[in-house]
Amino acid sequence: MEGGHQVPSEAFARLADGALNSGGALRNAYAELHRQLATAPAGATPTLATFDQPSAAPVVEHDDADLHYDGRFYRLVHRRRLRNASDEPVTRYLIRISVDRYPGNPERSNQHYRENPLTWQELDLHAECRGEPMHWSAQHDRDSFKEVWLLFENDHGRFPLYPGESTTVDYGYTVPDIKWGNWFQRAVRLPTERVSVQLFFPAELQPAVWGLETSMSAAASDFRTAIQRRTDESREIFSWSTENPPLNARYRLEWRFKARPDAGPDSEHSPTEVMAALGVVQEGDPILAQATRPFDLPAEADDARRVVTELHSAIQRISEVHTFGKGMGIAAPQIGIDRSAALVKLPNGDMITLLNPRIIDQTDDTDEQYEGCLSFFDVRGMVPRPLAIHVEHQDVDGKIHLTRFDRGAARLICHEIDHLNGQLYKARMHEGVEPIPVTEYKSGGKQWDYPS
C-alpha cells in the first residue's frame, strides 16, 4: 500500500489506525484517497504517493525528556511542543508509560510485573498545558505498560489546540528502580522536528551511558552523534539530541552504574554472578538446552529486528564490564529469547548478525583452544573446532547468504550456532576433560594463537 500497488479499504484504514494509534491519520488518508478515486479521470488510479496525507494528530516540534534518578526512584519529566497542522482541533494527546526491568528476558520480566505491577498511585501522573492542569483517561492499563490520553480540558473548562496553533504539554511520573530497567527509549510515532534527552544520575554511582538507534527498516546501530556529559555538583548529566528524526525511529539510551557491586569489573561477586546481573541466562535454565525457533523471513522481519536490537544492547552492557580480546558473541537464548538469532563481535570491532544460521560445510582440519561462555563464566574449557566453516544464514528481507568464516571467527560463530541448537561447549570437549577455573586461565584478553 505504501508503494501504491494496492488500494486500501476503509476497514483496513480503521483497523490500522487503531492498532498504530495514529490519531486518525490513516483514516483521513483513506478518505482523501477515496475522494481522489471518485473524481479521477476514467482509467486513472491515484496512489498514496500522489497527495499529502492530512493528519488529525499534531506535529511534534520538540520532544524533550529529563530523567532523574536519586538512587531509589526514577522521575521522568516530559515536555512536548505540539503544533496542530491539521484542519481540525486537537482535543487529546496519547502518551505511553512502558517499563522493563529485565530487557531481553521477557519471561522473567512478565513474572516480575505480575508480582510487582506498576500502579497509578505510585506513578503519580501529572500533566498541564498553558498553565492549566490536564485531565487524563487510561486507554490501556497493564502490569508494565500504561497508555493514557491527556485531555485538553479540566474542571474549569476546555482548551483545544486549534489549527495553526502551537502549545507545550508537560507531564511527569515516578517509577521505583525495582520496576525500571537501565534503559530509556524514545520512539518517534508522529512527525517530529527535534528529540532531546537528559539523564541526571548521582555522581557517586559512577554512571556510564551509551545509545542505540533502530527503525522499522534498519538494524540497531550506535548513535550517530555523541552523548554529552557534564558534572553539576553531585550529579552526572548526560545530554543527547537529534534533528528531524525519521518516523518510527527508536532511540534507546542505556546505562550501568560502575559503583554498584553487581555490575562492575571490581565486583566482589563471581564472573558468573556478574553476567547474571547483566541479564545473561545461566547454565541450568531450560532455554539453553533446547533448539530455537527460526524466523519466517521476511514476514517476521520486525520481530527479528527487535531481537537483534536486544542482542546489541546486551553486548554493549557486557562489554562495559569485561574486555574480550578474542571477540565475543551472544545468542538470543542467553537473553531469554527462544529465536534463532545471534551476534558475534570480532576483535577488530566488526559485528556479524546471524539469523537462522546453519553450518553446511566445514574443514576436516581442526584445532583446540580455550573458550569461555557468558552462561557459566567462572570457567574456561578446551574445545575442538573446525578451522573453517561455511554458514548459510538470512537477512531480515529473507535473502539467503552463504559465508565462509575462518579460525577465530569460525570458532566464535560455531559457539553461537551451538547455543541456537541447544548445546553448550562442554558437550564438545573430549571425554574426561573438564573446564578449568578462570583464575587458572592465563590467556585472558589475548587473541587465540594460530600458526601463520
C-alpha positions in Angstrom: 0.0 0.0 0.0 2.9 2.4 0.7 4.2 1.8 -2.8 0.8 2.4 -4.3 0.4 -1.1 -5.7 -2.7 -1.9 -3.7 -5.7 0.3 -2.8 -6.6 0.2 0.9 -10.1 -0.4 2.2 -12.0 1.7 4.7 -12.0 -1.3 7.1 -8.2 -1.7 6.8 -7.6 2.0 7.4 -9.8 1.9 10.5 -8.2 -1.2 12.0 -4.6 0.0 11.2 -5.4 3.5 12.7 -6.5 1.8 15.9 -3.6 -0.6 16.0 -0.9 2.1 15.4 -2.6 4.8 17.5 -2.1 7.2 14.6 -4.7 9.7 15.9 -6.9 9.4 12.8 -4.1 10.0 10.3 -4.7 6.7 8.4 -8.5 7.2 8.3 -8.0 10.7 6.9 -5.5 9.4 4.3 -8.1 6.8 3.2 -10.8 9.4 3.0 -8.6 11.7 0.8 -7.7 8.8 -1.4 -11.4 7.8 -1.7 -12.2 11.4 -2.8 -9.4 11.3 -5.4 -10.8 8.0 -6.7 -14.2 9.5 -7.0 -13.0 12.5 -9.1 -10.2 10.8 -11.1 -10.5 10.5 -14.9 -11.5 7.1 -16.2 -8.7 4.6 -16.0 -6.5 6.7 -13.6 -5.7 5.2 -10.2 -4.4 7.7 -7.6 -2.0 6.3 -5.1 -0.9 7.2 -1.6 2.2 8.8 -3.1 0.2 11.4 -5.2 -1.1 13.5 -2.3 0.0 14.9 1.0 -1.6 12.8 3.7 -3.5 15.1 6.2 -3.2 14.3 9.9 -5.5 14.9 12.8 -2.6 14.2 15.1 -0.3 17.1 15.9 3.2 17.7 14.7 5.8 17.5 17.5 8.1 20.5 17.2 10.2 19.4 20.2 10.1 16.2 22.2 12.2 16.8 25.4 12.6 14.5 28.3 14.5 14.7 31.6 15.0 11.5 33.6 16.2 11.9 37.2 17.4 9.1 39.4 18.1 9.6 43.1 19.3 6.1 43.9 15.8 4.7 44.6 13.3 6.3 42.2 13.2 7.4 38.6 11.2 10.6 37.9 10.5 11.4 34.3 9.6 15.0 33.3 8.5 15.3 29.7 7.9 18.4 27.6 6.4 18.3 24.1 5.9 21.3 22.0 3.0 20.5 19.7 1.7 22.2 16.5 -1.7 21.5 15.0 -1.0 21.1 11.3 -4.5 19.7 10.5 -7.8 21.4 9.8 -9.5 20.1 13.0 -9.0 21.0 16.7 -6.9 18.5 18.7 -8.6 17.7 22.0 -6.4 14.9 23.4 -2.9 13.6 23.1 -1.7 10.0 23.6 1.3 9.1 25.8 2.8 5.8 26.8 4.5 4.6 30.0 6.4 1.4 29.4 8.9 -0.2 31.8 11.0 -3.4 31.6 13.3 -4.4 34.5 14.9 -7.3 32.6 15.1 -6.4 28.9 15.8 -9.4 26.7 14.3 -11.8 29.3 10.6 -11.5 28.7 9.6 -14.4 30.9 11.4 -13.0 33.9 10.0 -9.6 33.3 6.5 -10.8 32.9 6.8 -12.8 36.2 8.4 -9.7 37.9 5.5 -7.4 36.9 2.8 -10.0 37.7 4.2 -9.9 41.3 5.0 -6.2 41.3 2.6 -4.4 38.9 3.0 -0.8 38.0 0.3 1.2 39.9 -1.3 4.5 39.1 -0.8 5.6 42.7 3.0 5.2 42.6 3.2 6.8 39.1 1.6 10.0 40.4 1.0 11.2 36.9 0.5 14.9 36.5 0.1 16.9 33.2 -0.5 20.5 32.3 -0.9 22.7 29.3 -0.7 26.5 29.2 -0.5 26.5 33.0 -3.7 24.5 33.2 -3.9 21.0 34.7 -5.0 18.4 32.2 -7.4 15.6 32.9 -6.4 12.2 31.6 -8.0 8.8 30.9 -6.4 5.4 30.7 -6.5 3.7 27.2 -4.6 0.6 28.3 -3.7 -0.5 31.9 -1.3 -3.4 32.1 1.2 -4.6 34.7 4.2 -2.9 33.0 2.5 -0.7 30.3 0.1 2.2 30.5 -1.4 4.1 27.6 -3.0 7.4 28.5 -5.0 10.1 26.8 -4.1 13.6 28.0 -7.2 15.7 27.6 -7.1 19.4 26.7 -9.7 20.1 29.5 -10.1 20.2 33.2 -12.8 21.0 35.8 -12.7 24.7 34.8 -13.1 24.4 31.0 -11.7 23.2 27.7 -8.6 24.5 25.8 -8.3 22.6 22.5 -5.3 23.1 20.2 -6.8 24.7 17.2 -5.4 24.5 13.6 -2.2 26.5 13.2 -1.7 26.9 16.9 1.3 25.6 19.0 1.5 24.7 22.6 3.6 22.8 25.2 2.3 19.9 27.1 4.2 19.0 30.3 3.8 15.7 32.2 5.7 13.7 34.7 5.6 10.4 36.6 7.6 8.4 39.1 8.7 4.7 39.0 10.7 2.9 41.7 14.0 1.4 40.4 12.9 -2.1 41.2 10.4 -1.7 38.3 12.6 0.3 35.9 15.4 -1.3 33.8 18.7 0.5 33.0 17.4 2.0 29.8 15.1 4.7 28.4 13.7 4.7 24.9 12.2 7.4 22.7 10.0 6.2 19.8 9.1 8.6 17.0 5.4 7.9 16.4 4.4 11.3 15.0 6.1 13.8 12.6 8.8 15.2 14.9 11.3 18.0 14.3 13.6 17.6 17.4 14.2 15.0 20.1 16.3 15.7 23.2 17.0 13.7 26.3 18.9 14.5 29.6 19.7 11.9 32.2 20.5 13.0 35.7 22.4 10.4 37.9 24.2 10.6 41.3 27.9 11.1 40.6 28.8 8.6 43.4 27.3 5.8 41.3 29.9 6.4 38.5 27.3 6.1 35.6 28.3 5.1 32.1 25.8 5.8 29.3 25.6 4.7 25.6 22.9 4.8 22.9 21.5 2.7 20.2 19.1 3.6 17.4 16.9 1.5 15.2 14.0 1.8 12.8 11.4 -0.3 11.0 13.9 -0.9 8.2 17.3 -0.8 9.9 19.1 -2.9 12.5 20.4 -1.3 15.7 23.4 0.9 15.4 25.3 3.3 17.7 24.0 6.9 18.0 25.3 9.0 15.1 26.0 11.9 17.4 27.8 11.7 20.8 26.1 11.8 24.1 27.4 14.9 26.0 28.5 14.6 29.7 29.0 17.2 32.4 29.2 17.3 36.2 27.0 19.5 38.2 27.9 19.3 41.9 26.8 15.8 43.0 25.2 14.8 39.7 26.4 13.5 36.3 24.3 14.8 33.5 24.1 13.1 30.1 22.5 15.0 27.2 21.7 13.9 23.6 19.6 15.3 20.8 18.8 14.8 17.2 17.0 16.8 14.5 14.2 15.7 12.1 14.2 12.0 13.2 12.5 9.7 10.7 9.1 8.4 11.6 9.2 5.1 13.5 12.8 5.6 14.6 13.6 4.5 18.1 16.4 5.9 20.2 17.5 3.9 23.2 19.8 5.1 26.0 21.3 2.5 28.3 23.5 2.8 31.3 25.2 1.0 34.1 26.5 2.2 37.5 30.1 1.2 37.9 29.9 1.7 41.7 27.1 -0.8 42.0 28.6 -4.1 43.3 26.5 -6.2 40.9 27.7 -4.7 37.7 31.4 -3.6 37.8 34.8 -5.1 36.9 35.9 -4.7 40.5 32.9 -6.5 41.9 33.4 -9.0 44.7 30.9 -11.2 43.0 32.0 -14.1 40.8 32.1 -13.6 37.0 29.0 -15.8 36.6 27.1 -13.7 39.1 28.1 -10.5 37.3 26.9 -11.9 34.0 23.6 -13.0 35.6 23.2 -9.4 37.0 23.7 -8.1 33.4 20.8 -10.2 32.2 22.6 -13.3 30.8 20.7 -16.5 31.3 22.8 -19.0 33.2 23.5 -22.7 32.8 20.7 -24.9 34.1 17.9 -22.7 32.6 15.9 -25.0 30.2 16.0 -22.4 27.4 19.7 -23.1 26.9 19.1 -26.8 26.3 16.5 -26.5 23.5 16.7 -25.7 19.8 15.5 -22.2 19.0 12.6 -21.3 16.7 13.6 -20.0 13.3 12.2 -16.7 11.9 9.8 -16.8 9.0 11.5 -14.1 6.9 10.6 -11.5 5.7 7.2 -12.0 7.3 8.8 -11.7 10.8 11.3 -9.0 9.9 10.1 -6.7 12.7 10.5 -9.5 15.3 14.0 -10.2 14.0 15.0 -6.5 14.3 13.7 -6.3 17.8 15.7 -9.4 18.9 18.8 -8.1 17.2 18.4 -4.8 19.0 18.2 -6.6 22.3 21.4 -8.5 21.4 23.2 -5.3 20.6 22.1 -3.9 23.9 23.4 -7.0 25.8 26.8 -6.9 24.0 27.1 -3.2 24.9 26.4 -3.5 28.6 28.5 -6.7 28.9 31.5 -5.1 27.1 31.4 -2.3 29.6 32.4 -4.6 32.4 34.7 -7.1 30.6 37.4 -6.9 27.9 37.1 -9.6 25.2 40.4 -9.8 23.4 39.3 -12.8 21.3 36.0 -11.3 20.3 32.7 -12.3 21.8 29.2 -13.4 20.9 25.8 -13.8 22.4 22.8 -15.8 21.2 19.1 -15.0 21.8 18.5 -17.8 24.3 21.2 -16.3 26.5 18.9 -13.2 27.0 15.8 -15.4 27.4 14.5 -15.2 23.8 13.7 -18.5 22.0 14.5 -17.4 18.5 17.3 -18.2 16.0 19.4 -15.1 16.2 22.9 -14.3 17.4 25.5 -11.6 17.3 29.3 -12.0 17.0 31.7 -9.1 17.7 35.1 -9.7 16.2 38.3 -8.5 17.9 38.5 -5.6 15.4 35.0 -4.5 16.3 33.2 -5.8 13.3 29.7 -7.1 14.1 28.2 -10.2 12.5 24.5 -10.7 12.6 23.3 -14.3 12.3 19.6 -15.0 11.6 18.5 -18.7 11.1 22.2 -19.8 10.6 23.3 -23.3 10.0 26.7 -24.8 9.2 26.5 -26.5 5.8 30.2 -27.4 5.4 33.4 -27.4 7.5 37.0 -28.4 7.0 38.4 -31.6 8.4 41.2 -29.7 9.9 40.5 -28.7 13.5 42.4 -27.1 16.4 41.7 -26.9 20.2 41.5 -23.6 22.1 40.1 -22.4 25.4 36.6 -20.9 25.2 34.5 -19.1 27.7 30.7 -18.8 27.9 28.7 -16.0 29.3 26.3 -18.5 30.8 28.9 -20.1 33.0 31.7 -17.5 33.0 33.7 -18.9 36.0 35.5 -21.5 33.9 37.2 -21.9 30.6 37.2 -25.1 28.5 39.4 -26.6 25.8 37.2 -27.1 22.8 38.0 -28.6 19.4 36.6 -26.7 16.4 37.0 -26.7 12.6 39.4 -24.2 11.2 36.9 -23.0 8.5 33.2 -23.3 8.1 30.6 -22.3 5.5 27.4 -20.9 7.1 24.0 -20.4 5.4 22.1 -17.5 7.0 19.4 -14.9 6.2 18.9 -11.2 6.3 15.7 -9.6 7.5 14.4 -9.4 4.0 14.6 -13.2 3.7 17.6 -13.2 1.3 19.8 -16.3 1.9 23.6 -15.7 2.2 26.4 -18.2 2.2 29.5 -17.0 4.1 32.9 -18.6 4.9 34.5 -17.9 8.3 38.0 -18.9 9.3 39.9 -19.5 12.5 38.8 -17.3 15.4 35.7 -16.1 13.6 34.8 -19.7 12.8 35.2 -20.6 16.5 33.0 -17.8 17.7 30.3 -18.5 15.2 30.3 -22.2 15.9 29.9 -21.4 19.6 26.8 -19.2 19.0 25.2 -21.7 16.5 25.6 -24.4 19.1 23.6 -22.1 21.5 20.9 -21.8 18.9 20.8 -25.6 18.7 20.6 -26.0 22.5 24.2 -27.1 23.0 26.9 -25.7 25.3 30.6 -26.0 24.6 31.1 -28.6 27.4 29.4 -31.1 25.1 32.2 -30.5 22.5 35.0 -31.2 24.9 36.9 -34.5 24.8 35.7 -37.2 27.2 37.4 -36.9 30.6 38.5 -33.3 30.0 37.0 -30.7 32.4 36.9 -26.9 32.3 39.4 -25.1 34.4 38.6 -22.2 36.8 39.0 -18.8 35.2 41.6 -18.0 37.9 43.9 -20.6 36.3 43.4 -19.3 32.8 46.4 -17.4 31.6 45.3 -16.1 28.2 42.6 -13.7 29.2 42.3 -10.6 27.0 44.5 -12.1 24.3 43.5 -13.4 20.8 43.7 -17.1 20.0 47.0 -18.2 18.7 47.1 -19.7 15.2 50.2 -20.7 13.2 50.9 -18.3 10.4 
